[in-house]
Amino acid sequence: MKIIRLEKILRTSSIINNQQLVNQKKIRKIDNSLDNAVEALKFVCTQKSEVNEFSIFGQHISAQLQKLPLQESLKIQVDIQNMLTTALLRIMNNTPNSNNMSNTSTSQSPISSEMSMSQDTFDCSV
C-alpha cells in the first residue's frame, strides 16, 4: 500500500514538474516577444524626425486633400506625383552620370532643380 502511494506521489510530482517546465518555456517565449517589441519601438524612436517647411507643406496638402471627395483627391494626388516624377526625371537627365533617359515631358514645374529624397521618420517625443 505504501508503494502504490509512493508511485502516485512520484507520478504527481513528475506531472507538476513537466507543467512547470512548460510554463517556464511559455514565459520565456513571451519575454522574448516582449523584448523584440521593445527593441523595435526603441529603433523607431531613435529615427531622426525632421520637421521642415516641406514636411509641414506635405501635412497641409494632406489636410486639404482629405476635405475633398475621394475621387477628386485621388486625381489631384496623381497630378502632384506626375509633377514630382517629371522634375526628378529632368534632374536625372541633367546629371552627367545619369542613365540615357529621354525627357518626354513638356510641362514646366516650379520645383527646384536640386531635390533631396529622405526616408520616412517618426516623431517619438510624445
N, C-alpha and C positions, 0 to 999 in steps of 0.2 A: 504494500500500500504506500509506503514511503517512497519507493522507487517510482511509482506511477505519478505521485505528486511532484517529485523532483523533475521528472521528464516534462510535466506540464509547465512547471516553473521555467525550465530551460527553454522550452518552445516559446512561451510567452515573452521571455527575455529576448530571445532571438528575433521575434516579430517586432518588439519595441525597438531594438537596435536597428533593424532594417528600416523601420519607419523614420527613425531619427536620421539615418543616412540619406534617405530620400528627401526629407525636409531640409537637411543641410545643403543638398545639391540644388534644390529649388531656390533656397535663399541665395546661394552663390550665383545662380543664373540671374535672379532678379537684381542682385547687387551689380553684376557685370552689365546688365542692360541699363541700369541707372547710371553707372559710371560712364558708359558710352554716350548716353543722352546728355549728361553734364558736360562731357568733353566737346560734344557737338555744339552745345549752347555757348561754351567758352570761345570756341573757334568763331562762331557767328558774331559774338560780341566784340572780338578783337579786330574784326574787319574795319578798316578805315571808313568812317562815314563822312562823305564830302558834301557839304551844302554850299552851293554857289548860285549865281544867277541862272545858270542853265537848269539845275535841278529844281529850283523854285519855279522857273518858267514852265518846266515839264509838269509840275503839280498843278499849276494854274490852267494849262491847256487840258489836263486830265479832268479837272473840275468842270470846265466848260463843256467838254465832250460828254460828260455824264449827265448833263442837263438836257442834252438833245435826244431826240428819238434815236433808237439803236441803229437803224438803217442809215440815218444821216451821219451819225458819229462815225460809223464804220467807213463811209465814203470819205469823210474828212481825214480819217486816220490813214487811209490809202494814199491820199494826196500828200500828206505830210511825209509819209515813208518814201514816196516817189521823189519828193524834193531832196530828202537826205541821200537817197541812193544816187541820184543824179550828181549831187555835189561830191560824194565820195568817188564816183567813177571819174569825174572831171579831175579831181585831185590825183587819182591814180594815173591818169593819162598824162598829167603834167610832171609826174615824178620820173626822173631819168631811169631808175632801175625797175620800173613797173613792167608788168606783162604788156604785150602789144594788144591793147584793147581799143576798139574804135569808139569814139564819142558819138553816139547816135541821138543824143538828146539836143533839142534846140531851145529848151526853156532856160531862162535865166533864174538864178537863185541868189537871194541876198545873203546866203550863208558864207562865212569867211572861208578863205582858201586854206586855212590851217585849222583842221578839225582834229580833236583828240577823242579817242574812244576809251571809256573807262568801264570797269566791271561794276556790277551792282554791289552796293554796300548797304549795310544795315546799321541803324542807329539804336544802340543798346543803352543809352543814357537815361533810361526811364527811372 
